[in-house]
Amino acid sequence: MQVFFSEEHRRHFPQAELNGGEFVTPFERPSRVEYVLARLNERGFAPPVAPGAPDMAVVRGLHDAGYLEFLEAAWDEWKAEGFAGEIIAASFPARRMQIARPPRNIDGKVGYYALASETAMTGGTWTAALSSVASAQAAQRAVASGARAAFGLCRPPGHHAASDMYGGYCFINNAAVVAQMFRNDGADRVAVLDIDFHHGNGTQDIFFDRGDVFFASLHGAPEDAFPYFLGYADEVGIGAGEGATVNYPMLPGTGYAAWAEALDAALARIKAWGAETLVVSLGVDAYKDDPISFFKLDSPDFIDAGRRIGRLGLPTVFCMEGGYAIEAVGINTVNVLEGFNDA
């Protein structure tokens, strides 16, 4: 399986994350991918290939133009306002406020486009986000050219990024871009399977009213887990997309038996729906020791999960998402890939 990865991810390394009422070192940090790279090397994967420049036409087709302009200019505007620290959202358009008018002031603009306050931006965030989606796109092109599967080692991740909103460490929705590329290449039906512990609210948002991309997510119940306000089982799509979204929210303490049952159900739905290609949002934060998860999967479980996904028999692109037990993230990520390869 070919791996695509850009060193430009290092340009995004905020020093602060608001968690539990205090500022901590962000859980999403550059060392995550270093552990994945080391494990890929240990297990005999070919060296990763650096992607070229991203195809922005696809990105612009999925993300709001004003949102992308904001991401590109945010750091310069932030500094021009005289702010000394990293970009962190502080004011949000709450209920019954004007939500159709982005403010002119950068402080208000940040809150307008932010999902929450946990995700900071720096001067290198935009460049890193572009390199991340470029890795995903390179993986898609490999599969479109005949490979059974490819892995975009994407950082920052993408599945929380909606059409006009960043958060959950995400800025551009890599998995959604890959799905759209498959559609552009002629696939009538594409499926996105999100196995990250946190609900892929951004991917759901982008495809919720579309009937050509199926979205399935296994995640912590929104009553108990970020992003809290999406991911309920009764969210099934609207309009042309009705029936093309399926959510499997699960409770604190969920172990592999129950999780695998949900995975099998999702895979059965994808097969019955008639997907021609598959995009996997590969988060491994369902791991038992992840600091911001409450599932109880162990490392060998990820091998079995990969096998189950592989048995679906679809051309597949994996896009890296979450996983914050730093020393285990490489093992768990590569376990999924090796399980898939063995299927």
C-alpha positions as CSV (number, residue, x, y, z in Angstrom):
1,M,0.0,0.0,0.0
2,Q,1.5,3.3,-1.1
3,V,1.7,6.1,1.6
4,F,1.6,9.8,0.8
5,F,2.9,12.3,3.3
6,S,4.2,15.9,3.4
7,E,6.8,17.3,5.8
8,E,4.9,20.7,5.5
9,H,2.6,19.4,8.3
10,R,5.2,20.7,10.8
11,R,4.3,24.3,10.0
12,H,1.1,23.7,12.1
13,F,2.1,23.3,15.7
14,P,0.0,25.4,18.1
15,Q,1.4,25.6,21.6
16,A,-2.0,25.9,23.4
17,E,-5.3,24.1,23.6
18,L,-8.1,25.0,25.9
19,N,-9.1,21.8,27.7
20,G,-10.9,21.5,31.0
21,G,-10.6,25.2,31.8
22,E,-6.8,25.4,31.3
23,F,-4.4,25.7,28.4
24,V,-2.5,22.5,27.7
25,T,-0.2,21.3,24.9
26,P,-2.5,20.3,22.1
27,F,-3.3,16.6,21.8
28,E,-3.0,16.9,18.1
29,R,0.7,17.5,17.6
30,P,3.5,16.7,15.0
31,S,4.8,13.8,16.9
32,R,1.7,11.8,16.2
33,V,2.7,11.3,12.6
34,E,6.3,10.6,13.5
35,Y,5.1,7.5,15.4
36,V,3.0,6.4,12.4
37,L,6.0,6.9,10.0
38,A,8.3,4.9,12.3
39,R,5.8,2.1,12.5
40,L,5.3,2.0,8.8
41,N,9.0,1.7,8.4
42,E,9.3,-1.1,11.0
43,R,6.6,-3.1,9.2
44,G,8.2,-2.8,5.8
45,F,6.0,-0.3,4.0
46,A,7.6,1.6,1.2
47,P,8.9,5.0,2.0
48,P,6.1,7.7,1.9
49,V,5.8,9.7,-1.3
50,A,5.6,13.5,-1.1
51,P,2.5,14.9,-2.8
52,G,2.5,17.7,-5.3
53,A,0.4,20.8,-5.0
54,P,-3.2,20.4,-4.1
55,D,-6.0,20.6,-6.6
56,M,-7.8,23.6,-5.3
57,A,-10.7,23.3,-7.7
58,V,-12.0,20.3,-5.8
59,V,-11.4,22.0,-2.5
60,R,-13.3,25.1,-3.6
61,G,-16.2,22.9,-4.9
62,L,-16.8,21.6,-1.3
63,H,-15.8,24.5,0.9
64,D,-17.3,28.0,1.1
65,A,-15.2,30.6,-0.7
66,G,-15.4,33.1,2.2
67,Y,-14.3,30.3,4.5
68,L,-11.2,29.5,2.5
69,E,-10.3,33.1,2.1
70,F,-10.6,33.4,5.9
71,L,-8.2,30.5,6.5
72,E,-5.6,31.9,4.1
73,A,-5.7,35.4,5.5
74,A,-6.5,34.8,9.1
75,W,-2.9,35.0,10.5
76,D,-2.0,38.2,8.7
77,E,-5.3,39.8,9.8
78,W,-4.8,38.6,13.4
79,K,-1.3,40.1,13.6
80,A,-2.5,43.3,11.9
81,E,-5.0,43.7,14.7
82,G,-2.2,43.7,17.2
83,F,-2.9,40.3,18.8
84,A,0.3,38.6,20.1
85,G,-0.8,35.0,20.6
86,E,-2.1,32.2,18.5
87,I,-5.6,32.4,16.9
88,I,-8.2,31.1,19.3
89,A,-11.9,31.6,19.0
90,A,-13.6,33.5,21.8
91,S,-16.9,34.9,20.5
92,F,-19.5,32.7,18.7
93,P,-22.8,33.4,16.9
94,A,-25.1,31.9,19.6
95,R,-28.8,31.2,19.1
96,R,-30.9,34.1,17.8
97,M,-27.8,36.1,16.7
98,Q,-27.0,37.0,13.1
99,I,-25.4,33.9,11.5
100,A,-25.5,35.0,7.9
101,R,-23.1,37.9,8.2
102,P,-19.4,37.3,8.9
103,P,-17.9,40.1,11.0
104,R,-15.2,42.4,9.5
105,N,-13.1,42.3,12.6
106,I,-10.8,39.2,12.7
107,D,-11.7,38.3,16.3
108,G,-15.4,38.1,15.4
109,K,-14.5,36.4,12.1
110,V,-12.6,33.6,13.9
111,G,-15.6,32.9,16.1
112,Y,-17.9,33.0,13.1
113,Y,-16.0,30.2,11.3
114,A,-14.9,28.2,14.4
115,L,-16.7,25.1,15.8
116,A,-15.1,25.5,19.2
117,S,-12.1,27.0,21.1
118,E,-9.9,24.0,21.3
119,T,-8.3,24.5,17.8
120,A,-5.7,27.2,17.6
121,M,-4.1,28.5,14.4
122,T,-0.6,29.7,13.7
123,G,1.2,31.3,10.8
124,G,1.8,27.9,9.2
125,T,-1.7,26.4,9.6
126,W,-2.9,27.2,6.1
127,T,0.2,25.8,4.4
128,A,0.0,22.6,6.5
129,A,-3.7,22.2,5.7
130,L,-2.9,22.5,2.0
131,S,-0.2,19.9,2.3
132,S,-2.6,17.6,4.2
133,V,-5.3,17.7,1.5
134,A,-2.6,17.2,-1.1
135,S,-1.6,13.9,0.5
136,A,-5.2,12.8,0.5
137,Q,-5.5,13.7,-3.2
138,A,-2.3,11.9,-4.1
139,A,-3.7,8.8,-2.4
140,Q,-6.9,9.1,-4.4
141,R,-5.0,9.4,-7.7
142,A,-3.1,6.2,-6.9
143,V,-6.3,4.2,-6.3
144,A,-8.0,5.8,-9.3
145,S,-5.0,4.6,-11.3
146,G,-5.5,1.0,-10.3
147,A,-4.1,0.5,-6.8
148,R,-6.3,-1.5,-4.4
149,A,-5.7,1.0,-1.6
150,A,-3.5,3.9,-0.6
151,F,-3.0,5.9,2.6
152,G,-2.9,9.6,3.0
153,L,-1.0,10.4,6.2
154,C,-2.9,13.6,6.6
155,R,-2.0,16.2,9.3
156,P,-3.9,18.3,10.2
157,P,-6.8,15.9,10.1
158,G,-10.1,16.8,8.3
159,H,-13.3,15.2,9.3
160,H,-14.6,17.9,11.6
161,A,-14.2,20.6,8.9
162,A,-17.6,21.5,7.5
163,S,-18.2,23.4,4.3
164,D,-17.6,26.7,6.2
165,M,-16.3,25.8,9.6
166,Y,-13.1,24.6,11.2
167,G,-12.5,22.9,14.5
168,G,-11.7,19.6,16.2
169,Y,-8.1,20.2,14.8
170,C,-9.5,20.2,11.2
171,F,-9.5,22.9,8.5
172,I,-10.0,21.2,5.1
173,N,-12.1,18.0,4.9
174,N,-9.6,15.6,3.3
175,A,-12.0,12.6,3.2
176,A,-14.7,14.7,1.5
177,V,-12.3,15.9,-1.1
178,V,-11.3,12.3,-1.9
179,A,-14.9,11.3,-2.2
180,Q,-15.6,14.1,-4.5
181,M,-12.6,13.2,-6.6
182,F,-13.9,9.7,-7.1
183,R,-17.2,11.2,-8.2
184,N,-15.5,13.5,-10.6
185,D,-13.6,10.5,-12.0
186,G,-17.0,8.8,-12.8
187,A,-17.9,6.7,-9.7
188,D,-21.7,7.0,-9.3
189,R,-21.7,6.0,-5.7
190,V,-18.9,6.6,-3.1
191,A,-19.0,5.7,0.5
192,V,-17.1,7.4,3.4
193,L,-16.6,5.3,6.5
194,D,-15.5,7.2,9.6
195,I,-14.1,5.1,12.4
196,D,-12.6,7.9,14.4
197,F,-13.9,8.1,18.0
198,H,-15.4,11.5,17.4
199,H,-18.3,12.0,15.0
200,G,-17.3,13.3,11.6
201,N,-19.7,16.2,11.7
202,G,-17.9,18.0,8.9
203,T,-18.2,15.2,6.4
204,Q,-21.8,14.7,7.4
205,D,-22.5,18.4,6.8
206,I,-21.0,18.4,3.4
207,F,-22.9,15.4,2.1
208,F,-26.1,15.5,4.2
209,D,-28.3,16.5,1.3
210,R,-26.6,14.5,-1.4
211,G,-27.6,11.0,-2.6
212,D,-24.3,10.1,-4.4
213,V,-22.0,9.9,-1.3
214,F,-22.9,7.6,1.6
215,F,-21.6,8.5,5.0
216,A,-21.3,6.1,7.9
217,S,-19.8,7.0,11.3
218,L,-19.0,5.0,14.4
219,H,-18.4,7.3,17.4
220,G,-19.0,8.3,21.0
221,A,-22.6,9.3,21.7
222,P,-23.0,13.0,21.2
223,E,-24.7,13.3,24.6
224,D,-21.2,12.5,26.1
225,A,-18.6,13.3,23.4
226,F,-17.3,16.1,21.2
227,P,-18.6,17.6,18.9
228,Y,-21.8,17.1,21.0
229,F,-24.4,18.6,18.6
230,L,-24.4,16.1,15.7
231,G,-24.1,12.4,15.4
232,Y,-27.4,11.1,16.6
233,A,-28.9,7.9,15.1
234,D,-31.9,9.8,13.7
235,E,-29.7,11.9,11.4
236,V,-30.2,10.1,8.1
237,G,-29.8,12.8,5.5
238,I,-32.3,15.2,3.9
239,G,-33.7,15.7,0.4
240,A,-31.8,13.6,-2.1
241,G,-29.5,12.5,0.7
242,E,-32.2,10.9,2.8
243,G,-31.0,7.4,3.7
244,A,-27.4,8.1,2.7
245,T,-26.2,8.9,6.2
246,V,-26.0,6.4,9.1
247,N,-24.7,7.1,12.5
248,Y,-23.7,4.6,15.2
249,P,-23.3,6.5,18.5
250,M,-22.0,4.3,21.3
251,L,-21.8,4.8,25.1
252,P,-18.8,5.2,27.4
253,G,-17.0,1.9,28.0
254,T,-17.9,0.4,24.6
255,G,-15.5,-2.5,23.9
256,Y,-14.6,-4.1,20.7
257,A,-17.4,-6.6,20.5
258,A,-20.1,-3.9,20.4
259,W,-17.9,-1.6,18.2
260,A,-17.3,-4.4,15.7
261,E,-21.0,-5.1,15.5
262,A,-21.6,-1.5,14.6
263,L,-18.7,-1.7,12.0
264,D,-20.3,-4.8,10.4
265,A,-23.6,-3.0,10.3
266,A,-22.0,0.0,8.6
267,L,-20.2,-2.2,6.1
268,A,-23.4,-4.1,5.3
269,R,-25.2,-0.8,4.6
270,I,-22.3,0.4,2.4
271,K,-22.4,-2.9,0.4
272,A,-26.2,-2.8,0.1
273,W,-26.1,0.8,-1.0
274,G,-23.9,-0.2,-3.9
275,A,-20.8,1.8,-3.3
276,E,-18.1,1.6,-6.0
277,T,-15.3,3.1,-4.0
278,L,-14.6,3.7,-0.3
279,V,-12.9,6.4,1.7
280,V,-12.0,5.6,5.3
281,S,-11.6,8.4,7.9
282,L,-8.9,6.5,9.8
283,G,-9.0,7.7,13.4
284,V,-7.6,5.4,16.1
285,D,-8.8,7.3,19.1
286,A,-11.2,4.5,19.9
287,Y,-8.1,3.0,21.7
288,K,-8.5,2.2,25.4
289,D,-5.8,4.6,26.5
290,D,-6.6,7.6,24.3
291,P,-6.8,10.7,26.5
292,I,-9.9,12.1,24.8
293,S,-11.9,9.0,24.2
294,F,-14.0,6.6,26.3
295,F,-14.0,3.5,24.1
296,K,-12.0,0.4,25.0
297,L,-10.5,-1.0,21.9
298,D,-7.1,-2.7,22.2
299,S,-4.3,-2.6,19.6
300,P,-5.0,-6.1,18.1
301,D,-8.7,-5.0,17.6
302,F,-7.5,-2.6,14.9
303,I,-6.0,-5.5,12.9
304,D,-9.4,-7.2,12.9
305,A,-11.2,-3.9,12.0
306,G,-8.9,-3.5,9.0
307,R,-9.6,-7.1,7.8
308,R,-13.4,-6.5,8.0
309,I,-13.0,-3.3,6.0
310,G,-10.8,-5.1,3.5
311,R,-13.3,-7.9,3.0
312,L,-15.7,-5.4,1.5
313,G,-13.5,-5.6,-1.6
314,L,-13.7,-1.9,-2.6
315,P,-10.9,0.4,-3.9
316,T,-10.1,2.3,-0.8
317,V,-8.4,5.5,0.3
318,F,-7.4,5.9,4.0
319,C,-7.2,9.4,5.3
320,M,-5.5,9.9,8.7
321,E,-7.8,11.5,11.3
322,G,-7.4,11.3,15.1
323,G,-5.6,9.2,17.7
324,Y,-3.9,10.9,20.6
325,A,-2.3,8.1,22.7
326,I,0.9,9.2,21.1
327,E,3.1,6.1,21.7
328,A,0.3,3.8,20.4
329,V,-0.9,5.8,17.5
330,G,1.6,4.3,15.1
331,I,0.9,0.7,16.1
332,N,-2.9,1.1,15.9
333,T,-2.9,3.0,12.6
334,V,-0.6,0.5,10.9
335,N,-2.6,-2.4,12.4
336,V,-5.6,-1.2,10.4
337,L,-3.7,-1.0,7.2
338,E,-2.1,-4.4,7.7
339,G,-5.4,-6.0,8.5
340,F,-6.8,-4.5,5.3
341,N,-3.9,-5.8,3.3
342,D,-4.4,-9.3,4.7
343,A,-8.1,-9.5,3.9
